[in-house]
């Protein structure tokens, strides 16, 4: 899945490991108009092709504790402050249910979902290659943070979240390559017919 645990900021990206199941919360689903807004902003601020809502990964709201246990089952404390994650193997986005994604527009909270949608756009645009080694992983993450910061600036929010990754990014090449092979296997299976398949695959 897309997950590298970032201890400083509450987003996650990049390990191609199956995530545990998470209990869906009572958070109301995001309405169609808001989803279209979020996808449009993610595409515009990243420069990537947009997805239709039918192509977008399902967005699931989960409790903070469930998100931590799902992403870091062996060490939930290592995922404290995590806000959201794009899981490429399960093709879904998990979001903490105390984030305000509603009609009460909150640019800061919206920005984390835009960040994860950018990862979905990257995945649909370039496939598993976005995980192919540490340099690719870093470039993929920088693009998502740049889009997030660009959205925040446009919205008049003072937060800038992506600067640290250029200077404090940690990645083990051997681990990255193993994760890439897992992601590529799933990508190839999804595209075996020449058309991206969203249905659940064995082992998901």
Buried (B, 14 or more C-beta within 10 A) or exposed (E): BBBBBBEEBBBBBBBBBEBEEBEBBEBEEBEEEBBBBBBEBBBBBBEBEBBEEEEBBEBBBBBBEBBBBBBBEEEBEEBEEBBBBBBBBBBBBBBBBEBEBBEEEEBBBBBBBBBBBBBBBBBBEBBBBBBBBBEBBBEBBBBBBBBBBBBBBEBEBEEEBBEEBEEEBEBEEEBBEBBBBBBBBBBEEBEEEEEEEEEEBEEE
